[in-house]
Amino acid sequence: MGSPTQYNAATHPKVGEKTAKATSNASLIGPTARKLPFALLDQAFVSSANFLSTVFIGRAGGLDELGAYALGFTALVLINTAVESLAMAPYTVGSSPEFVGE
């Protein structure tokens, strides 16, 4: 392991101070922001598939089948949300600033 880099006040801007490189460089967009169009496209696809499935089942099956589909889909979403929250909640609590370093 190398030695840690020492802070040099002459080469680092003060807090809140903008540098010419930071304000003029458009490549500072992070990797998460670059994935935004794909996330929006994915969300549009899933939402439209859900809507079209509901319309198809409602027209082809009638009210009874649409009700069964709605109850089944609601149960699926509730179970998925419960499992996800049980799996992810310990990680979000354990990584909070109060627990880091203990």
Secondary structure, 3 states (H helix, E strand, C coil): CCCCCCCCCCCCCCCCCCCHHHHHCHHHCCHHHHCHHHHHHHHHHHHHHHHHHHHHHHHHHCHHHHHHHHHHHHHHHHHHHHHHHHHHHHHHHHCCCCCCCC
